[in-house]
Amino acid sequence: MSDNDSKLYYSIGEVAKMFEVNTSLIRFWEKEFDIIKPKKNKKGNRLFTKKDIDNFHVIFHLVKEKGFTLEGAKKKLKGNKEATINNADVVQSLQKIKKFLLELKEEL
């Protein structure tokens, strides 16, 4: 995700691009996970907030990176949501550090 957090709402296309997934997966996970609650404009277009994207990061981490099933991810979020979110945040921070270090290595 970009470091530009000043934006209030993101389109489904922008969210799909952030995670390099299809928009259909975004819509599917929206139905499956009640923590993703985009607003809809008059046209019916989904408008995702920063909180929705943060929640999507957690789901993405559990399902795509940790290999959880959808049911397993739902149980994990219900069981100890705070710890799960904190863990996903740590992983995301470490990935940013890794990317920075690899870029730094290329410059040396």
Backbone as ProteinMPNN parsed JSONL, in Angstrom:
{"seq_chain_A": "MSDNDSKLYYSIGEVAKMFEVNTSLIRFWEKEFDIIKPKKNKKGNRLFTKKDIDNFHVIFHLVKEKGFTLEGAKKKLKGNKEATINNADVVQSLQKIKKFLLELKEEL", "coords_chain_A": {"N_chain_A": [[0.83, -1.167, 0.0], [0.409, 2.288, -0.633], [2.189, 5.071, 0.796], [0.594, 7.214, 1.049], [-1.641, 8.227, 3.033], [-3.592, 10.082, 3.25], [-5.915, 10.045, 1.883], [-9.441, 9.625, 1.955], [-11.279, 7.708, 0.983], [-11.162, 4.707, -0.945], [-11.365, 3.232, -4.149], [-12.757, 0.101, -5.36], [-11.14, -0.9, -7.333], [-8.687, 0.359, -6.782], [-8.09, -0.797, -4.308], [-7.89, -3.49, -5.032], [-5.654, -3.336, -6.676], [-3.694, -2.581, -4.811], [-3.329, -4.944, -3.396], [-2.772, -6.685, -5.359], [-4.747, -8.372, -6.493], [-7.8, -9.716, -7.934], [-10.769, -7.735, -8.477], [-13.014, -9.195, -7.976], [-12.312, -10.906, -5.899], [-12.088, -9.118, -3.802], [-14.773, -8.316, -3.53], [-15.882, -10.799, -2.866], [-14.583, -11.445, -0.406], [-15.543, -9.344, 1.06], [-18.196, -10.095, 1.411], [-17.832, -12.442, 2.861], [-16.426, -11.747, 5.213], [-17.253, -9.939, 7.989], [-15.88, -7.747, 8.944], [-15.079, -6.121, 6.952], [-16.442, -3.397, 5.649], [-17.42, -1.618, 3.332], [-18.475, 1.672, 2.33], [-21.156, 2.755, 0.216], [-21.618, 4.617, -2.737], [-24.019, 6.787, -4.417], [-24.257, 5.603, -6.899], [-23.759, 3.023, -6.299], [-21.192, 2.154, -6.108], [-18.431, 0.774, -4.398], [-16.831, 2.17, -1.57], [-13.96, 2.158, 0.041], [-12.599, 2.501, 3.288], [-9.671, 3.557, 5.164], [-9.609, 1.923, 7.392], [-11.056, -0.328, 6.473], [-9.217, -1.233, 4.604], [-7.043, -1.81, 6.244], [-8.187, -3.936, 7.673], [-8.542, -5.669, 5.555], [-5.882, -6.202, 5.005], [-5.239, -7.809, 7.208], [-6.877, -10.062, 6.778], [-5.876, -10.863, 4.288], [-3.271, -11.466, 5.048], [-3.724, -13.683, 6.767], [-5.034, -15.565, 5.061], [-3.723, -15.636, 2.484], [-0.954, -15.453, 3.046], [-0.433, -16.934, 5.392], [-1.859, -19.227, 4.911], [-4.393, -19.959, 5.859], [-7.699, -21.373, 5.853], [-10.832, -19.961, 4.722], [-12.765, -20.294, 6.719], [-11.096, -20.911, 8.861], [-9.693, -18.51, 9.099], [-11.782, -16.81, 9.805], [-12.457, -17.869, 12.329], [-10.072, -17.39, 13.693], [-10.021, -14.605, 13.716], [-12.288, -14.114, 15.261], [-11.574, -15.344, 17.622], [-9.162, -14.136, 18.757], [-8.907, -11.304, 17.905], [-7.46, -8.887, 18.226], [-4.766, -9.677, 18.763], [-4.261, -11.028, 16.396], [-4.454, -8.976, 14.509], [-2.349, -7.345, 15.393], [-0.185, -9.07, 14.918], [-0.308, -9.271, 12.115], [0.257, -6.627, 11.499], [2.909, -6.436, 12.399], [4.167, -8.23, 10.643], [3.719, -6.886, 8.236], [5.206, -4.545, 8.682], [7.781, -5.629, 8.902], [8.056, -6.597, 6.298], [8.176, -4.198, 4.873], [10.576, -3.199, 5.885], [12.332, -5.153, 4.967], [12.074, -4.78, 2.189], [13.117, -2.173, 1.978], [15.762, -2.658, 2.852], [16.648, -4.421, 0.858], [16.541, -2.739, -1.355], [18.439, -0.89, -0.567], [20.7, -2.517, -0.538], [20.951, -3.028, -3.264], [21.805, -0.546, -4.125], [24.361, -0.393, -3.141]], "CA_chain_A": [[0.0, 0.0, 0.0], [1.207, 3.502, -0.699], [2.32, 5.805, 2.05], [-0.331, 8.341, 1.004], [-2.794, 7.858, 3.848], [-4.456, 11.244, 3.405], [-7.141, 9.785, 1.146], [-10.506, 9.109, 2.809], [-11.917, 6.527, 0.402], [-10.483, 4.049, -2.056], [-12.271, 2.438, -4.985], [-12.462, -1.331, -5.34], [-9.993, -1.091, -8.225], [-7.475, 0.764, -6.07], [-7.818, -1.804, -3.281], [-7.425, -4.696, -5.741], [-4.288, -3.068, -7.139], [-2.815, -2.594, -3.633], [-3.066, -6.327, -2.975], [-2.512, -7.465, -6.572], [-5.794, -9.391, -6.625], [-8.941, -9.293, -8.742], [-11.844, -7.069, -7.737], [-13.984, -10.212, -7.553], [-11.876, -11.403, -4.59], [-12.447, -8.077, -2.837], [-16.221, -8.434, -3.307], [-16.126, -12.075, -2.188], [-14.168, -11.333, 0.992], [-16.469, -8.403, 1.708], [-19.364, -10.891, 1.808], [-17.424, -13.475, 3.811], [-15.883, -11.2, 6.462], [-18.049, -8.782, 8.401], [-15.05, -6.606, 9.345], [-14.919, -5.262, 5.78], [-17.747, -2.755, 5.469], [-17.283, -0.396, 2.53], [-19.647, 2.499, 2.089], [-21.493, 2.764, -1.206], [-22.13, 5.913, -3.177], [-25.343, 6.721, -5.05], [-24.172, 4.674, -8.037], [-23.554, 1.676, -5.777], [-19.761, 1.842, -6.087], [-17.886, 0.59, -3.061], [-15.826, 3.128, -1.127], [-13.271, 1.537, 1.164], [-11.861, 3.399, 4.172], [-8.366, 3.054, 5.625], [-9.885, 0.812, 8.313], [-11.38, -1.488, 5.64], [-7.969, -1.712, 4.002], [-6.29, -2.448, 7.34], [-8.833, -5.23, 7.909], [-8.231, -6.518, 4.406], [-4.494, -6.637, 5.222], [-5.26, -8.911, 8.175], [-7.457, -11.225, 6.091], [-4.899, -11.254, 3.267], [-2.17, -12.105, 5.778], [-4.147, -15.006, 7.245], [-5.424, -16.489, 3.99], [-2.734, -15.746, 1.407], [0.415, -15.617, 3.526], [-0.355, -17.988, 6.406], [-2.496, -20.431, 4.395], [-5.638, -20.294, 6.54], [-8.937, -21.444, 5.084], [-11.702, -18.842, 5.089], [-13.352, -20.597, 8.032], [-10.023, -20.787, 9.845], [-9.428, -17.078, 9.273], [-12.915, -16.244, 10.564], [-12.31, -18.297, 13.724], [-8.908, -16.692, 14.246], [-10.436, -13.216, 13.965], [-13.241, -14.099, 16.376], [-10.901, -15.797, 18.838], [-8.287, -13.118, 19.335], [-8.778, -10.353, 16.801], [-6.407, -7.897, 18.51], [-3.461, -10.304, 18.568], [-4.147, -11.332, 14.968], [-4.185, -7.706, 13.839], [-0.992, -6.94, 15.775], [0.731, -9.952, 14.212], [-0.319, -8.859, 10.705], [0.963, -5.337, 11.45], [4.335, -6.721, 12.538], [4.61, -8.828, 9.384], [3.726, -5.818, 7.237], [6.358, -3.681, 8.988], [8.99, -6.371, 8.542], [8.141, -6.643, 4.835], [8.641, -2.874, 4.443], [11.996, -3.12, 6.235], [13.031, -6.037, 4.035], [12.091, -4.101, 0.894], [14.075, -1.077, 2.106], [17.122, -3.203, 2.926], [16.999, -4.954, -0.457], [16.814, -1.58, -2.211], [19.715, -0.352, -0.097], [21.715, -3.453, -0.99], [21.131, -2.803, -4.698], [22.522, 0.71, -4.315], [25.746, -0.542, -2.696]], "C_chain_A": [[0.883, 1.242, 0.0], [1.245, 4.189, 0.663], [1.4, 7.015, 2.092], [-1.612, 7.955, 1.739], [-3.76, 9.022, 4.032], [-5.806, 11.05, 2.708], [-8.194, 9.164, 2.066], [-11.089, 7.803, 2.298], [-11.116, 6.011, -0.785], [-11.503, 3.234, -2.833], [-11.875, 0.97, -4.902], [-11.264, -1.637, -6.231], [-8.682, -0.731, -7.557], [-7.094, -0.269, -5.01], [-7.281, -3.079, -3.935], [-5.977, -4.52, -6.198], [-3.292, -3.11, -5.983], [-2.381, -4.011, -3.272], [-2.753, -7.255, -4.141], [-3.452, -8.66, -6.679], [-6.899, -8.847, -7.528], [-9.994, -8.624, -7.867], [-12.878, -8.08, -7.258], [-13.608, -10.789, -6.188], [-12.223, -10.392, -3.498], [-13.936, -8.192, -2.497], [-16.547, -9.706, -2.534], [-15.768, -11.976, -0.711], [-15.037, -10.346, 1.747], [-17.705, -9.149, 2.212], [-19.016, -11.876, 2.918], [-17.022, -12.932, 5.183], [-16.627, -9.924, 6.831], [-17.21, -7.597, 8.871], [-14.752, -5.686, 8.159], [-16.292, -4.708, 5.438], [-17.606, -1.488, 4.645], [-18.597, 0.37, 2.456], [-19.949, 2.397, 0.603], [-22.038, 4.137, -1.571], [-23.477, 5.718, -3.88], [-25.378, 5.752, -6.222], [-24.029, 3.221, -7.581], [-22.098, 1.249, -5.771], [-19.278, 1.747, -4.646], [-16.808, 1.633, -2.782], [-15.201, 2.589, 0.147], [-12.499, 2.575, 1.958], [-10.505, 2.773, 4.503], [-8.567, 1.864, 6.564], [-10.246, -0.461, 7.54], [-10.11, -2.092, 5.057], [-7.092, -2.382, 5.053], [-6.862, -3.837, 7.641], [-8.556, -6.195, 6.762], [-6.799, -7.032, 4.498], [-4.46, -7.851, 6.147], [-5.782, -10.181, 7.505], [-6.474, -11.758, 5.055], [-3.737, -12.002, 3.921], [-2.547, -13.53, 6.199], [-4.35, -15.994, 6.104], [-4.305, -16.707, 2.973], [-1.326, -16.025, 1.899], [0.554, -16.756, 4.53], [-1.058, -19.274, 5.988], [-3.764, -20.861, 5.118], [-6.761, -20.488, 5.519], [-9.782, -20.239, 5.482], [-12.315, -19.068, 6.46], [-12.309, -20.451, 9.138], [-9.7, -19.331, 10.141], [-10.543, -16.425, 10.086], [-12.8, -16.602, 12.038], [-11.169, -17.56, 14.406], [-9.277, -15.25, 14.589], [-11.416, -13.122, 15.122], [-12.551, -14.435, 17.684], [-10.068, -14.727, 19.505], [-7.945, -12.116, 18.249], [-7.605, -9.402, 17.017], [-5.016, -8.475, 18.264], [-3.222, -10.616, 17.094], [-3.794, -10.073, 14.185], [-2.766, -7.238, 14.138], [0.049, -7.764, 15.038], [0.83, -9.549, 12.746], [0.42, -7.531, 10.537], [2.473, -5.538, 11.534], [4.887, -7.288, 11.236], [4.712, -7.763, 8.296], [4.925, -4.887, 7.446], [7.659, -4.36, 8.595], [9.164, -6.461, 7.028], [8.628, -5.306, 4.278], [10.133, -2.723, 4.713], [12.81, -3.963, 5.268], [13.158, -5.366, 2.663], [13.121, -2.969, 0.907], [15.511, -1.604, 2.089], [17.575, -3.778, 1.582], [17.3, -3.821, -1.435], [18.16, -0.956, -1.854], [20.871, -1.215, -0.582], [22.005, -3.255, -2.47], [21.94, -1.545, -4.978], [23.996, 0.602, -3.946], [26.629, -1.172, -3.707]], "O_chain_A": [[1.974, 1.238, 0.569], [0.435, 3.913, 1.549], [1.417, 7.769, 3.066], [-2.548, 7.424, 1.141], [-4.652, 8.958, 4.878], [-6.736, 11.824, 2.934], [-7.88, 8.28, 2.863], [-11.364, 6.892, 3.08], [-10.486, 6.772, -1.52], [-12.395, 2.619, -2.249], [-10.787, 0.638, -4.43], [-10.467, -2.525, -5.926], [-7.678, -1.42, -7.735], [-5.915, -0.579, -4.836], [-6.323, -3.675, -3.442], [-5.175, -5.45, -6.113], [-2.178, -3.611, -6.14], [-1.234, -4.252, -2.896], [-2.503, -8.446, -3.956], [-3.03, -9.792, -6.916], [-6.924, -7.658, -7.844], [-10.098, -8.905, -6.673], [-13.546, -7.854, -6.249], [-14.492, -11.127, -5.4], [-12.609, -10.775, -2.394], [-14.316, -8.169, -1.326], [-17.397, -9.689, -1.643], [-16.555, -12.377, 0.147], [-15.244, -10.497, 2.951], [-18.201, -8.872, 3.303], [-19.825, -12.112, 3.816], [-17.254, -13.585, 6.2], [-16.628, -8.952, 6.076], [-17.765, -6.54, 9.169], [-14.226, -4.589, 8.346], [-17.184, -5.434, 5.0], [-17.665, -0.388, 5.195], [-19.681, -0.21, 2.512], [-19.09, 1.995, -0.181], [-22.81, 4.738, -0.825], [-24.004, 4.606, -3.925], [-26.413, 5.148, -6.504], [-24.163, 2.298, -8.385], [-21.796, 0.097, -5.461], [-19.669, 2.541, -3.79], [-15.983, 1.94, -3.642], [-15.835, 2.566, 1.201], [-11.823, 3.429, 1.384], [-10.235, 1.62, 4.167], [-7.789, 0.91, 6.537], [-9.8, -1.55, 7.9], [-9.949, -3.312, 5.022], [-6.468, -3.408, 4.782], [-6.113, -4.794, 7.839], [-8.359, -7.391, 6.977], [-6.524, -8.17, 4.116], [-3.732, -8.811, 5.892], [-5.191, -11.252, 7.651], [-6.265, -12.968, 4.957], [-3.28, -13.029, 3.42], [-1.772, -14.466, 6.005], [-3.886, -17.132, 6.175], [-3.98, -17.847, 2.642], [-0.576, -16.753, 1.249], [1.558, -17.468, 4.519], [-0.882, -20.308, 6.633], [-4.173, -22.016, 5.003], [-6.774, -19.855, 4.464], [-9.48, -19.57, 6.47], [-12.381, -18.146, 7.273], [-12.602, -19.932, 10.215], [-9.462, -18.96, 11.29], [-10.281, -15.589, 10.951], [-13.016, -15.754, 12.904], [-11.286, -17.154, 15.562], [-8.885, -14.739, 15.638], [-11.383, -12.156, 15.885], [-12.89, -13.885, 18.732], [-10.247, -14.442, 20.689], [-6.824, -12.09, 17.741], [-6.84, -9.14, 16.089], [-4.181, -7.833, 17.627], [-2.101, -10.482, 16.604], [-2.936, -10.103, 13.303], [-2.058, -6.785, 13.238], [1.058, -7.226, 14.581], [1.928, -9.491, 12.191], [1.126, -7.332, 9.548], [3.229, -4.881, 10.819], [5.951, -6.874, 10.777], [5.674, -7.74, 7.528], [5.579, -4.49, 6.481], [8.541, -3.726, 8.015], [10.287, -6.407, 6.527], [9.404, -5.278, 3.323], [10.87, -2.189, 3.884], [13.864, -3.531, 4.802], [14.228, -5.385, 2.054], [13.902, -2.822, -0.033], [16.37, -1.06, 1.395], [18.739, -3.643, 1.207], [18.213, -3.934, -2.253], [18.92, -0.546, -2.731], [21.907, -0.693, -0.992], [23.16, -3.304, -2.892], [22.678, -1.486, -5.961], [24.802, 1.42, -4.391], [27.821, -1.354, -3.458]]}, "name": "protein", "num_of_chains": 1, "seq": "MSDNDSKLYYSIGEVAKMFEVNTSLIRFWEKEFDIIKPKKNKKGNRLFTKKDIDNFHVIFHLVKEKGFTLEGAKKKLKGNKEATINNADVVQSLQKIKKFLLELKEEL"}
